[in-house]
Amino acid sequence: MATDLSNVEKLPHIKGISQGETWMEIKLPSQCNQVTIGSENTKIYFGQNGQTHGGTPNQDKMFVPAGNIMPVKIGRGRERVNSIFVASSSGTAVIKILLEEI
């Protein structure tokens, strides 16, 4: 089941999730226009186009090395996405998600 943060009203908002090697869909609140993701101990993947919850990461992904963070700007209007996808590169990772309105 996706992690639904679409009802978060106050930003910034931080969420930690434990995720394995398949995609976890993170549903975003409408006022969020930047998401920062990272994991202290595990390389993680970020995906968007063509990804599905529970799917296996393919070559259409970005990686975030362990101990690093990656900010992602979210489009506006017709270009805006309503969710992102995150996965661990190996085993289970604790992935931190920071939602912001910039």
Secondary structure, 3 states (H helix, E strand, C coil): CCEECCCCCCCCEEEEEEECCCCEEEECCCCCCEEEEEECCCCEEEECCCCCCCCCCCCCCEEECCCEEEEEECCCHHHCCCEEEEEECCCCEEEEEEEECC
